[in-house]
Amino acid sequence: MNVSSITSCYLGPQISPEQFVSEHFFLYLIKGSIDYYDGIHHQVLQPGECCLVRKNHLVKYTKHKADNQFEKVVVVFDEAFLKAYQARHTVSLTNYNTNDAYYFIRQNELIPNFLQSLEPYYNGEGRINPTFADLKREELLLILLQSNPDLATILFDFSSPQKIDLEAYMNRNFRFNVSIERFAYLTGRSLSAFKRDFERIFHETPSRWLVRKRLQEAYFLIEKQAQKPSDIYLDLGFEDLSHFSFAFKKRFGLPPTQLAERRQVASS
């Protein structure tokens, strides 16, 4: 038996569908590839590789199929589970310190063996039998901590984000489609403090600044880098193409498709 015989499965509670990671999760890729972007770094996960995606981070990812297939195993380490684990086990913390959204797991033969052990408990609908879910999650956690002791410092830090440089953070992460409340939390502020600090720094409201900043980036990508509007609107935090086109025309006086056509004619 090998790992590729396991169909994609999910172990633990559901994670947020937003680009905000609300709980830590372990990801092992079986087939295909994943491009991750956290506002600073691009990372690519290949078959046979695994990583921990850290909570309280903004992450975009693009899945790529191989032979029309994409398979993965996801195990969520939510705070309630981790606190229950810590109450039963001695946890040794290290001096590891990084703000990266991903922690790439070192190769370990115990991990493929663990994944193979899931097969009898897999119900065929993308989940593990709930009776065994926490036992299997604890088994994986023990394996990961044994070979990657720095993970303890990440997983068992239950503190909220600390107050950080708002201007630098927003200029780095304006493309992420998350709420103002999320941005406030991730910069270590209450919503009212976030709005107050934001207007002091940027001299406009967060909502107006985000739209303006995203549209300026869109104009640059279309006019200078020949990007197609349909290829960039999601990456810039717009939920649908029609809203993007309406906002773009309102700001610049022409729809993004017309700018793209004008740019194409000028370069031909």
SERO-4910 file (N, C-alpha, C, O; in steps of 0.05 Angstrom, whole numbers):
BEGIN
 pado doro    nc1    nc2    nc3   cac1   cac2   cac3    cc1    cc2    cc3    oc1    oc2    oc3
  Met    A     17    -24      0      0      0      0     18     25      0     38     25     13
  Asn    A     10     46    -15     25     71    -14      6     94     -9    -19     91    -11
  Val    A     17    117     -3      1    140      4    -18    148    -19    -40    158    -14
  Ser    A     -9    144    -44    -26    153    -66    -52    137    -68    -70    144    -84
  Ser    A    -54    115    -52    -79    100    -53   -101    113    -36   -124    105    -36
  Ile    A    -93    134    -20   -112    148     -3   -125    171    -19   -111    188    -30
  Thr    A   -151    172    -20   -165    194    -32   -164    218    -14   -159    215     10
  Ser    A   -167    242    -25   -166    266     -8   -185    264     16   -207    255     14
  Cys    A   -174    271     39   -191    270     63   -185    293     81   -166    308     77
  Tyr    A   -202    297    101   -202    320    119   -206    310    147   -225    295    153
  Leu    A   -189    319    165   -191    310    193   -191    334    211   -172    349    213
  Gly    A   -214    338    225   -216    361    243   -239    379    235   -252    373    215
  Pro    A   -243    401    250   -265    420    243   -259    435    217   -237    436    208
  Gln    A   -280    446    206   -277    462    181   -260    487    187   -262    499    208
  Ile    A   -244    494    167   -229    519    169   -243    541    153   -260    535    137
  Ser    A   -235    565    159   -248    588    147   -245    588    116   -223    583    107
  Pro    A   -266    593    101   -263    595     72   -251    621     63   -245    625     39
  Glu    A   -247    640     82   -234    665     75   -204    661     69   -194    639     72
  Gln    A   -191    682     61   -162    681     58   -148    686     85   -124    688     86
  Phe    A   -164    687    106   -154    688    133   -153    660    145   -173    646    144
  Val    A   -130    651    155   -128    625    167   -135    627    197   -120    639    212
  Ser    A   -157    615    204   -167    618    232   -156    597    251   -157    601    275
  Glu    A   -147    574    240   -135    553    256   -111    541    242   -111    540    217
  His    A    -92    531    257    -69    517    244    -79    493    229    -98    479    239
  Phe    A    -67    487    207    -74    461    194    -49    449    180    -33    463    168
  Phe    A    -48    423    182    -27    407    169    -37    399    141    -60    391    139
  Leu    A    -20    402    122    -28    395     94     -7    376     82     17    384     80
  Tyr    A    -15    353     73      2    335     58     -9    333     30    -33    326     26
  Leu    A      7    338     10     -2    337    -18      5    310    -30     27    300    -29
  Ile    A    -15    298    -42    -12    272    -55     -9    274    -85      9    263    -97
  Lys    A    -28    290    -97    -27    294   -126    -32    323   -133    -47    336   -119
  Gly    A    -18    333   -154    -21    361   -162      0    378   -148     20    367   -138
  Ser    A     -5    404   -148     13    422   -134     -3    446   -124    -26    451   -133
  Ile    A      8    460   -105     -5    484    -94     15    507    -93     37    504    -83
  Asp    A      6    530   -103     22    555   -101      9    571    -78    -14    577    -78
  Tyr    A     26    577    -58     17    593    -35     30    621    -36     52    624    -45
  Tyr    A     15    641    -27     25    668    -25     14    681      1    -10    680      6
  Asp    A     32    692     17     24    703     43     28    733     45     29    744     67
  Gly    A     30    746     22     35    775     22     64    782     19     71    805     13
  Ile    A     82    763     25    111    767     23    124    745      5    138    752    -14
  His    A    118    720     12    132    698     -1    112    681    -18     89    677    -11
  His    A    123    671    -40    109    651    -56    123    624    -50    147    622    -50
  Gln    A    107    604    -44    117    577    -39    101    557    -57     78    562    -62
  Val    A    114    536    -65    101    515    -80    104    489    -65    126    481    -57
  Leu    A     81    476    -61     81    450    -49     77    428    -70     59    430    -86
  Gln    A     95    409    -70     95    388    -90     86    361    -77     86    359    -53
  Pro    A     78    341    -94     70    316    -83     91    303    -65    115    304    -71
  Gly    A     82    293    -42    100    281    -23    111    301     -2    125    293     16
  Glu    A    104    327     -6    113    347     13     90    355     31     66    351     25
  Cys    A     97    366     55     76    374     74     85    398     89    109    404     91
  Cys    A     66    413     99     72    437    114     50    442    135     28    431    133
  Leu    A     56    460    154     36    470    172     30    498    163     48    515    160
  Val    A      4    504    158     -4    531    152    -14    544    178    -32    532    191
  Arg    A     -3    567    185     -6    578    211    -31    596    213    -38    610    195
  Lys    A    -44    594    236    -67    611    241    -59    640    243    -36    647    247
  Asn    A    -79    658    241    -76    687    243    -57    697    221    -42    716    226
  His    A    -59    685    197    -44    695    174    -63    697    150    -84    684    149
  Leu    A    -55    714    131    -70    716    106    -56    700     85    -31    703     82
  Val    A    -70    683     71    -58    664     52    -76    662     28   -100    658     30
  Lys    A    -64    663      5    -78    656    -20    -64    631    -31    -40    628    -29
  Tyr    A    -80    614    -43    -68    590    -55    -82    583    -81   -106    587    -84
  Thr    A    -67    572    -99    -77    563   -125    -71    534   -128    -47    525   -126
  Lys    A    -91    518   -133    -87    489   -137    -83    483   -167    -97    494   -184
  His    A    -64    465   -172    -59    456   -199    -62    425   -200    -49    411   -185
  Lys    A    -79    416   -218    -83    387   -221    -61    375   -237    -48    388   -253
  Ala    A    -56    349   -232    -37    333   -248    -53    309   -259    -65    293   -244
  Asp    A    -54    308   -286    -71    287   -299   -100    289   -290   -113    269   -285
  Asn    A   -109    314   -287   -136    321   -279   -143    311   -251   -166    306   -244
  Gln    A   -122    308   -234   -127    299   -207   -113    318   -187    -91    328   -192
  Phe    A   -126    322   -164   -114    337   -142   -123    324   -116   -147    322   -111
  Glu    A   -104    314   -101   -110    300    -76    -92    309    -53    -69    315    -57
  Lys    A   -104    311    -30    -90    322     -7   -101    309     19   -123    298     18
  Val    A    -87    312     40    -97    305     67    -93    330     84    -72    341     86
  Val    A   -115    339     96   -115    363    114   -122    354    142   -142    340    146
  Val    A   -106    362    161   -111    357    189   -111    383    204    -90    397    205
  Val    A   -133    391    216   -135    417    230   -128    414    259   -139    396    273
  Phe    A   -110    431    269   -103    432    297   -115    457    309   -102    477    311
  Asp    A   -141    455    317   -154    479    327   -147    483    357   -136    465    369
  Glu    A   -152    507    366   -143    515    393   -154    497    415   -140    490    434
  Ala    A   -179    489    413   -191    472    434   -177    445    435   -171    435    457
  Phe    A   -171    434    412   -156    408    411   -129    411    423   -120    394    439
  Leu    A   -114    433    416    -87    437    425    -86    441    455    -68    432    469
  Lys    A   -105    456    466   -106    461    495   -112    435    510   -101    430    532
  Ala    A   -129    418    499   -135    392    511   -110    374    511   -104    360    530
  Tyr    A    -95    375    489    -70    360    487    -50    370    507    -37    354    521
  Gln    A    -47    396    510    -28    408    528    -34    401    557    -16    398    574
  Ala    A    -60    397    563    -68    390    590    -59    362    598    -57    355    621
  Arg    A    -55    345    577    -48    317    582    -18    311    578     -9    290    588
  His    A     -4    329    564     24    323    557     42    347    566     33    370    567
  Thr    A     67    340    571     87    361    576     96    371    549    105    356    532
  Val    A     95    397    545    102    410    520    127    427    524    127    445    541
  Ser    A    148    421    509    173    436    511    175    457    489    174    450    465
  Leu    A    177    482    497    178    504    477    207    511    471    225    509    489
  Thr    A    213    519    447    240    527    438    241    557    434    221    571    440
  Asn    A    263    567    425    266    596    420    260    603    391    266    624    381
  Tyr    A    247    584    377    240    589    349    223    614    346    203    617    361
  Asn    A    230    630    326    215    655    322    214    663    293    235    669    281
  Thr    A    190    662    281    187    670    253    158    678    250    140    669    264
  Asn    A    153    695    230    126    704    224    116    692    198     95    700    188
  Asp    A    131    673    186    122    661    161     96    647    164     90    635    186
  Ala    A     79    647    144     53    634    145     55    604    142     37    590    150
  Tyr    A     78    594    132     81    565    128    105    555    143    126    568    144
  Tyr    A    102    532    154    125    517    165    127    491    150    110    474    153
  Phe    A    148    488    134    151    464    118    163    442    136    183    445    149
  Ile    A    149    419    135    155    396    152    178    380    140    178    374    116
  Arg    A    198    374    157    220    358    147    210    330    140    192    319    153
  Gln    A    223    317    120    215    291    112    218    271    135    238    272    150
  Asn    A    198    254    138    197    235    160    181    211    151    158    214    143
  Glu    A    193    188    153    179    164    143    155    157    160    137    142    150
  Leu    A    153    168    184    129    163    200    104    176    189     82    167    193
  Ile    A    108    198    174     84    213    164     70    197    142     46    193    144
  Pro    A     84    186    122     70    169    103     57    144    116     36    136    108
  Asn    A     71    133    136     59    111    151     33    119    165     14    104    165
  Phe    A     34    143    176      9    153    189    -13    156    169    -36    148    175
  Leu    A     -7    167    146    -28    172    126    -40    145    117    -64    143    112
  Gln    A    -23    125    114    -33     99    106    -52     88    128    -71     73    122
  Ser    A    -46     94    153    -62     84    175    -90     96    176   -107     86    190
  Leu    A    -94    118    162   -120    131    161   -141    116    145   -165    117    150
  Glu    A   -131    100    126   -149     88    106   -171     72    119   -194     74    109
  Pro    A   -167     55    139   -190     40    151   -211     58    163   -234     49    166
  Tyr    A   -204     83    171   -223    100    184   -236    120    166   -254    135    174
  Tyr    A   -228    120    141   -238    139    121   -266    130    111   -269    107    102
  Asn    A   -286    148    112   -313    140    105   -320    144     76   -343    139     68
  Gly    A   -300    152     59   -306    155     31   -319    181     23   -324    185     -1
  Glu    A   -325    198     42   -338    224     37   -321    247     45   -331    269     51
  Gly    A   -295    242     46   -276    264     52   -271    268     81   -258    288     88
  Arg    A   -280    250     99   -276    254    128   -269    227    141   -274    206    130
  Ile    A   -257    229    165   -250    206    181   -273    202    201   -285    222    211
  Asn    A   -278    177    208   -299    171    228   -294    187    253   -272    186    265
  Pro    A   -314    203    262   -310    221    285   -301    207    310   -288    219    327
  Thr    A   -308    181    313   -300    166    337   -269    165    340   -259    165    363
  Phe    A   -255    165    318   -226    163    318   -212    189    311   -187    189    311
  Ala    A   -227    210    305   -214    234    294   -193    246    313   -171    251    304
  Asp    A   -200    250    338   -181    263    356   -157    245    363   -135    254    367
  Leu    A   -162    218    363   -140    200    368   -120    201    345    -96    201    350
  Lys    A   -130    202    321   -112    203    298    -98    231    296    -75    232    289
  Arg    A   -112    252    304    -99    278    304    -77    279    325    -55    290    320
  Glu    A    -82    267    348    -61    267    369    -37    250    360    -14    257    366
  Glu    A    -42    228    346    -20    212    336     -3    228    317     22    227    319
  Leu    A    -15    243    299      0    259    280     16    281    295     39    286    289
  Leu    A      3    293    314     16    315    329     41    304    343     62    318    344
  Leu    A     40    281    355     63    269    368     85    264    348    109    269    355
  Ile    A     78    255    325     98    250    304    112    276    296    136    278    294
  Leu    A     96    297    291    107    322    282    125    335    303    146    346    297
  Leu    A    116    334    328    132    347    350    158    332    354    178    344    362
  Gln    A    158    306    350    183    290    354    204    298    334    227    301    341
  Ser    A    196    302    309    216    308    288    219    338    282    239    346    270
  Asn    A    200    354    291    201    383    287    194    397    313    172    408    315
  Pro    A    212    396    333    206    407    359    198    437    359    184    447    377
  Asp    A    208    452    339    201    480    337    171    485    334    161    506    340
  Leu    A    157    465    324    128    468    320    113    474    346     93    487    345
  Ala    A    124    464    368    110    469    394    107    498    400     87    507    410
  Thr    A    128    514    393    127    543    398    105    556    382     93    575    390
  Ile    A    100    546    358     79    556    340     52    547    350     34    564    353
  Leu    A     49    521    353     22    510    358     11    518    386    -13    521    389
  Phe    A     29    521    406     18    525    433     21    554    442     22    560    465
  Asp    A     22    572    422     21    601    428     -8    609    423    -17    611    400
  Phe    A    -22    614    445    -51    620    443    -56    650    446    -79    658    450
  Ser    A    -36    666    444    -39    695    447    -51    707    421    -49    696    400
  Ser    A    -63    731    424    -74    745    401    -51    761    388    -31    766    400
  Pro    A    -55    768    362    -34    784    349    -28    809    363    -45    822    375
  Gln    A     -2    817    363      7    841    377      5    865    358      4    862    334
  Lys    A      4    888    370      2    913    354     27    916    337     49    916    347
  Ile    A     23    920    311     45    922    292     43    947    275     23    962    277
  Asp    A     62    951    258     63    974    240     40    972    220     41    955    202
  Leu    A     20    989    223     -4    988    207      2    995    178     -9    981    160
  Glu    A     17   1016    173     22   1024    145     36   1003    129     28    997    107
  Ala    A     57    991    141     72    970    126     54    946    122     55    934    100
  Tyr    A     38    938    141     21    915    139      0    918    117     -4    900    101
  Met    A    -13    941    116    -34    945     96    -22    948     68    -34    937     49
  Asn    A      0    961     65     13    962     39     22    935     28     24    931      4
  Arg    A     27    917     46     35    890     39     12    872     33     14    853     18
  Asn    A    -11    877     46    -33    858     46    -59    868     35    -80    856     39
  Phe    A    -59    891     21    -84    902     11    -99    885     -9   -122    888    -13
  Arg    A    -84    866    -21    -97    849    -41   -115    827    -29   -130    815    -44
  Phe    A   -113    823     -4   -128    801      8   -157    809     13   -162    831     23
  Asn    A   -175    792      6   -203    798      8   -214    788     35   -226    767     37
  Val    A   -209    804     55   -219    799     82   -231    825     93   -227    846     82
  Ser    A   -247    822    114   -261    844    125   -243    864    140   -220    857    147
  Ile    A   -253    888    144   -239    908    160   -234    897    188   -213    903    200
  Glu    A   -254    882    199   -251    871    226   -227    852    227   -212    852    247
  Arg    A   -222    837    205   -199    818    204   -173    834    204   -154    828    219
  Phe    A   -172    855    188   -148    871    187   -142    884    214   -119    885    223
  Ala    A   -163    893    228   -159    904    254   -148    883    273   -128    889    288
  Tyr    A   -159    860    274   -149    838    292   -120    831    286   -104    828    304
  Leu    A   -114    828    260    -87    819    252    -66    840    257    -42    834    259
  Thr    A    -74    865    260    -54    886    267    -54    893    296    -42    912    305
  Gly    A    -68    876    312    -68    879    341    -84    903    352    -76    915    371
  Arg    A   -106    909    339   -122    932    347   -152    925    349   -161    906    336
  Ser    A   -166    940    365   -195    939    364   -204    952    338   -188    966    325
  Leu    A   -229    948    330   -239    960    305   -237    990    307   -229   1003    287
  Ser    A   -245   1002    329   -245   1031    331   -217   1042    330   -212   1062    318
  Ala    A   -198   1028    344   -170   1037    343   -158   1034    315   -142   1051    307
  Phe    A   -165   1013    302   -156   1009    274   -165   1032    256   -149   1043    241
  Lys    A   -190   1038    257   -201   1060    240   -188   1087    247   -182   1102    229
  Arg    A   -184   1091    272   -172   1117    281   -143   1118    271   -135   1139    260
  Asp    A   -127   1097    276    -99   1097    267    -98   1098    236    -80   1111    225
  Phe    A   -116   1084    223   -115   1083    194   -119   1111    182   -104   1119    164
  Glu    A   -139   1125    191   -145   1152    180   -123   1172    187   -118   1190    172
  Arg    A   -110   1168    210    -87   1185    217    -64   1181    198    -50   1200    191
  Ile    A    -60   1156    189    -37   1149    172    -43   1154    142    -27   1166    128
  Phe    A    -67   1145    133    -73   1146    105    -92   1168     97    -96   1174     73
  His    A   -104   1182    116   -121   1205    111   -146   1198     95   -157   1215     81
  Glu    A   -156   1174     98   -182   1165     87   -190   1140    101   -175   1128    116
  Thr    A   -215   1132     97   -225   1108    111   -213   1083     99   -204   1083     76
  Pro    A   -212   1061    115   -200   1036    105   -214   1026     80   -200   1017     61
  Ser    A   -240   1028     79   -255   1017     55   -247   1032     30   -242   1020      9
  Arg    A   -247   1059     31   -240   1075      8   -211   1071     -1   -205   1069    -24
  Trp    A   -194   1069     19   -165   1065     13   -161   1038     -1   -146   1036    -20
  Leu    A   -174   1017      9   -171    990     -3   -180    990    -32   -166    979    -49
  Val    A   -203   1002    -37   -213   1002    -65   -194   1018    -83   -187   1009   -104
  Arg    A   -186   1041    -73   -168   1058    -89   -141   1044    -95   -131   1044   -117
  Lys    A   -130   1032    -74   -104   1018    -76   -106    994    -95    -88    990   -112
  Arg    A   -127    979    -94   -131    956   -111   -135    964   -140   -125    951   -159
  Leu    A   -150    986   -144   -155    996   -172   -129   1007   -184   -124   1003   -207
  Gln    A   -113   1021   -168    -87   1030   -178    -69   1007   -186    -56   1009   -207
  Glu    A    -69    986   -171    -54    963   -177    -64    950   -203    -49    940   -220
  Ala    A    -91    949   -205   -103    937   -229    -95    953   -254    -88    942   -275
  Tyr    A    -96    979   -252    -88    996   -275    -59    991   -283    -53    988   -307
  Phe    A    -42    989   -264    -14    983   -269    -10    956   -283      4    954   -302
  Leu    A    -24    936   -273    -21    909   -284    -31    907   -312    -20    893   -329
  Ile    A    -53    921   -318    -65    920   -345    -49    938   -364    -42    929   -386
  Glu    A    -42    962   -356    -29    981   -374      1    976   -377     12    980   -399
  Lys    A     14    967   -356     43    964   -358     52    935   -361     73    930   -373
  Gln    A     36    916   -352     44    888   -354     26    871   -371     28    846   -372
  Ala    A      7    884   -385    -10    870   -404    -26    847   -392    -31    827   -406
  Gln    A    -34    850   -367    -51    830   -354    -80    833   -363    -89    855   -369
  Lys    A    -94    811   -364   -122    811   -371   -139    817   -346   -134    806   -325
  Pro    A   -159    834   -349   -177    840   -326   -188    815   -313   -190    813   -288
  Ser    A   -196    796   -329   -208    771   -319   -188    754   -303   -196    736   -288
  Asp    A   -162    759   -307   -142    743   -294   -133    755   -267   -119    742   -252
  Ile    A   -140    780   -262   -128    794   -239   -148    803   -218   -140    808   -195
  Tyr    A   -174    804   -224   -193    816   -205   -194    801   -179   -196    813   -158
  Leu    A   -194    774   -180   -195    759   -156   -170    762   -139   -171    765   -114
  Asp    A   -147    763   -152   -122    766   -138   -120    793   -124   -104    797   -106
  Leu    A   -135    813   -134   -135    839   -122   -157    844   -102   -161    867    -92
  Gly    A   -171    823    -94   -191    825    -73   -219    832    -81   -236    837    -64
  Phe    A   -224    832   -107   -252    837   -116   -267    810   -118   -255    790   -127
  Glu    A   -292    810   -110   -307    785   -109   -318    777   -136   -321    753   -141
  Asp    A   -323    795   -154   -334    788   -180   -324    808   -201   -318    831   -195
  Leu    A   -324    799   -226   -313    815   -248   -330    840   -253   -320    861   -260
  Ser    A   -357    837   -251   -374    860   -257   -370    883   -236   -369    906   -244
  His    A   -366    876   -211   -361    897   -191   -334    910   -196   -331    934   -193
  Phe    A   -315    894   -203   -288    905   -209   -290    924   -233   -279    946   -232
  Ser    A   -304    916   -254   -306    932   -278   -320    958   -272   -313    980   -282
  Phe    A   -342    957   -256   -357    981   -249   -340   1000   -234   -339   1024   -240
  Ala    A   -325    990   -214   -308   1008   -197   -285   1019   -213   -278   1043   -209
  Phe    A   -274   1004   -231   -252   1013   -248   -261   1035   -266   -247   1056   -269
  Lys    A   -284   1032   -279   -294   1052   -297   -301   1078   -282   -296   1100   -292
  Lys    A   -312   1075   -258   -319   1098   -242   -295   1114   -235   -296   1139   -234
  Arg    A   -272   1101   -230   -248   1115   -222   -233   1126   -245   -222   1149   -244
  Phe    A   -230   1111   -267   -212   1118   -289   -227   1127   -314   -214   1136   -333
  Gly    A   -253   1125   -315   -268   1135   -338   -271   1116   -361   -282   1123   -382
  Leu    A   -260   1092   -359   -263   1072   -380   -262   1044   -366   -249   1041   -346
  Pro    A   -275   1025   -378   -274    998   -367   -247    985   -370   -232    993   -388
  Pro    A   -240    966   -353   -213    954   -355   -208    940   -382   -185    939   -391
  Thr    A   -229    928   -394   -226    915   -419   -217    935   -441   -201    928   -459
  Gln    A   -228    960   -440   -220    980   -459   -191    988   -456   -177    993   -475
  Leu    A   -182    991   -431   -154    997   -426   -136    975   -437   -115    980   -448
  Ala    A   -145    950   -433   -129    927   -443   -128    927   -473   -106    922   -485
  Glu    A   -150    934   -486   -150    935   -516   -132    958   -526   -118    954   -545
  Arg    A   -134    980   -512   -118   1004   -520    -88    998   -517    -72   1005   -533
  Arg    A    -81    984   -495    -54    976   -491    -44    957   -512    -21    958   -521
  Gln    A    -61    938   -519    -54    918   -539    -49    931   -567    -30    924   -581
  Val    A    -66    951   -574    -62    965   -599    -37    981   -599    -22    981   -619
  Ala    A    -31    994   -577     -7   1010   -575     19    994   -577     39   1004   -586
  Ser    A     18    969   -568     42    952   -568     45    936   -593     66    923   -597
  Ser    A     25    936   -611     26    920   -635     40    935   -658     43    925   -680
***
